[in-house]
Amino acid sequence: MKKAETRLKERCLTDLRKLPNSWWVKIQQVVIRGTPDILGVKDGIFVAIELKSDKNDVHDSRFKLQEYNLNCIGAAGGLVFVAHPENWDEVLAKIASVTKKEHL
């Protein structure tokens, strides 16, 4: 049986790759610690998504570095999200609604 985060990753990538004007990649966690799980571009806007198996996973000690990186990406103008099964539909709707002109 697949882990909850693996199932979420597959669902997210399937949904994200259906969005027009977008590109998405799943980052392997062994590459660089703290790098968000999914990186992408929607209508010219950089998007970073950290995946959690459930909404309580943000209390994990590893989240501090992930949170730091998300804050840096947000400060640089990218959009950042922490997604879990309970909020994925809401996160996807926000990403789907992104247009470049909103962020110029």
Secondary structure, DSSP 8 states (H G I E B T S, - for coil): ---HHHHHHHHHHHHHTTSTTEEEEE--TTTSTT--SEEEEETTEEEEEEE-SSGGGGGSTTHHHHHHHHHHHHHTT-EEEEE-TTTHHHHHHHHHT--GGGG-
